[in-house]
């Protein structure tokens, strides 16, 4: 098959795909935001039971995308009662002072082969830092599935105060994983 045939085939395939919508509705029941860490040498995982996300993303123009994810820090669950009771407290997430973590992606970067990076700012406990979240995107018609992971140093956001700040008991490095399922929304006026 020559280059002309390949171009024609690609054009025909593109014509059969639905138009890329920019706005996506995230399905919280099918989606998850998880975290992982190490406490006294033992790995643990957890999840946030409540979060909201607004996503404006067109794979054809990722640089124009925008997303805001608000995570309810009081909804952190690890399955360990003592840890789950400690996380909302002042030394950790301090939910009385601010109950949400906020990630705002101001653009997306196409890395090829369905891989992207969300470039933005993460704010926890009133501290904001630039964060780039790499993720892989698969699409099936109007549905999309994004899976990604980013490593963070918790103390850069003030998470783990006092005796917990050194990393002696709880490692400073933590992972945050996203597993997001969303549906394309019809363009306004249609």
SULKA-V525127 format. One record per run of one state. SS is the DSSP state (@ for helix, = for strand, . for the rest). FROM is the first residue (numbers start at 1). LEN is the number of residues. If there is no record, write none. Layout:
SS:FROM:LEN / SS:FROM:LEN
This chain:
.:1:2 / @:3:14 / .:17:6 / =:23:4 / .:27:5 / =:32:8 / .:40:2 / =:42:7 / .:49:2 / =:51:6 / .:57:2 / @:59:6 / .:65:1 / =:66:7 / @:73:3 / =:76:2 / .:78:3 / @:81:7 / .:88:12 / =:100:13 / .:113:2 / =:115:10 / .:125:2 / =:127:14 / .:141:2 / =:143:11 / @:154:4 / .:158:4 / @:162:3 / .:165:5 / =:170:1 / .:171:2 / =:173:12 / .:185:6
